[in-house]
Amino acid sequence: MGFYEFSNYSKLTDTELAALLRSGDRLAFTEIYERYKSLLHRHAFKWTKDRDDAKDIIHEVFSNLWTKRETLSYSANLGPFLYAAVRNRIFNLLSHQRIVSTYIASVQQLINQGEYVTDHALRERELRLIIDKEIAVLPKKMQAVFKLSRNESFSHREIAEKLDLSEQTVRKHIQHALKILRVKLDMFILLFLLLAFRI
């Protein structure tokens, strides 16, 4: 528990909250989260144009704030510190997306020019074996959607009809599966996933 009644935390300054946070006060952390989450989410969404990406960024920032509260150099300036942390993660995300896009364009050009030769096909088969192992540990429903899209080339509508889901749910399952795999697989494996789904 914190040193103050919970109802009083909203009256504390950022300087006071920062001091309490550093000492491990969970209620101070909760107040900081409630005070800044909406502003930071709007800032992240403005740049990413994706609510899930924005939500993930905010989660990462606050998770990092708590786990590294004793060593982070946020001092009393919580606002600027949090905005800088969000900005850095936005830049990392956009940079990653640009790099992946560059690789996709490069490989697609090779395919269009007929230069996607045996060596590339062999490498892709090896990568797909690794991907299959990771897909096998996805949640069952997500795995079913993912396999129908990847292995059977079903459209979102066809998958929705077959599994009695909405098209939006199918789309979400595929997006979430890719996010999970993105964490586990390196960029080159992700590249082949993106090419396979044309996402």
N, C-alpha and C positions, 0 to 999 in steps of 0.2 A: 504493500500500500504506500501511497505517497505521503508527504508530510502535511498536505492540506486536505480539506474536504474536497471531494470531486467537484462540487458545484462552484468552488472558488478558483478552480484552475483556469477558467475562461477569463478571469480578471488578472492573471499573471502576465507580465511582460515577456517578450521573447528571451530577454536576458535571464530572467528567473527560470523560465522553462528550460533553457539551455543548461543551466547549472543543475537542475533537478534531473534532467535527462542523463547528463554525464554520470550522475551518481546511481543511475539504474532505476529511476522512478518511472514505472510503466504508465501511470496516469498522466504524467507530464508528456510522455511520448504520444499517448492517445490524444491529448489536447493539441499538440503540434500537428498531428495527422489531420484532425478535424479542422484545424485552422487553415491549413494550406492545401489539402488534397484537391478541392474543387478548382482552385486557381491554377495549380500545377497541371491538373488534368486538361483544363482548357488550353493551357500553353502547349502541352505535348500534342494534343489533338490538332491544334492549329497547324503544326508542322508535319505530323505523320498522316493526317487525314484518315486515320484508322483508329476506331475506339478501342479495339483489343490491344493494339500496339501501345496506345497511350496509357491504357490501364496497366499493361505489363511494365512500362517504364516507371510509372508512379509506384508500383509495388516494389520494384527493384530499389528505387531510391530510398523508400522508407525502411525497407528491410535492411539495407546497408547502413542507414542512419542508426538503427537500433543495435545491430550486431557489432558495429565499430564505433559506438557512441563515446568510448573512452579515449579513442585515438584520433578521431576525425577533427580537423581544424575548423570547426564551425563557429567557435567562440560564441559571442552573443548574437551574431548576425545570421540568424536562421534563414530568413527570407532569401537573401542573396546566395547563401550557401545551397539551399534547396533548388533554387532556379538554375544555378550553375550545374548542379548535379543532373537535373533533368535535361538541360541543354546538351551536356556532354553525351548523355545516352541517346538523345535524338540524333546528334551528329554521327555517333557510332552506327546507329541503325540505318540512317540514310547512306552512309559510306558503304556499309555492307550490301545494301540493296543495289547501289551503283556498281559495285564490283561483280556481284552475281549477274546483273544485267549485261555487263561487258562480256563475261564468260559465255553467257547464253548466246549472245550475238555472234561471238567468235565460233562457237561450235556449230551453230545453225548455219553459218556461212560455209563451213567445211562440208556440212551435209548437202547444202544446195549446190556446191561445186563438185560433188561426187567424190570428195576426198575422205569420207568417213570410212576408212579402210578397215581391214581385219583387226589390226592392232587396237583401234578404238573400240571395235565391237567386243573384243576379248576383255578389255578394261571395263567396259560397261557391264558385262556379265559378272565380273568379279565384284564390282560395286553393288550390283543388284543382290548378290548373295548376302552381302553385309546388310543391305537395306532390309531384306526379307527377315533377317534375324531380329532387327529392331521393331519391324512391323508386328512380329509375332507376340510382342509383349505389350502392345497397345490395348486399351480397354476393348472388350469384345465388340460392342456396337460400332465404335470408331474403326476397328480393324475390318469389320465386315464392309463398311462403306468404302474404306480406303482400297480394299482388294477388288471390289466390284469396279471402282473407277480405274484402278491401275491395271488389273489383270484382264478384266472383261471389257474395258473401254465403254462402260455404261455411262450415259449422260446423267446429270444430276436428277433430271425428271424420272428417268428409268430406275435409278437407285431408290428414289423416294417412293415410287409405286411398288417396287419389289419388297422393300423393307417397311412399308407403311409409315413413312416419315414425310415431313415437309421438305421442299427443296432447300429452304433456308437452313434447316437442321443438317441436311446432307452437306451443304456448303461449309457450315461451321465445323462439322466433323473433319472434313478434309483440311481446312485451315488449321485447326487445332492439332491434327496429326502432324502436319508439316512443321508447326512450331515445336512440338515435342522432339521430332526427329532432328530439327535444326540444332537443338542443344547437344544432341548426341553424336551427330555426324558432321564431318568437316564440309567445307564449302563445295568441294568437287562432287561429293556424293549428293549434296543438296541440288547442285546444278542438274544432275541427271533426273532427279525427282521433278524439278520444275519443268524440264523439257518433256518428260513423260506425260505430265498433266496439262501442259500448255497454260500454266497459271501465271 
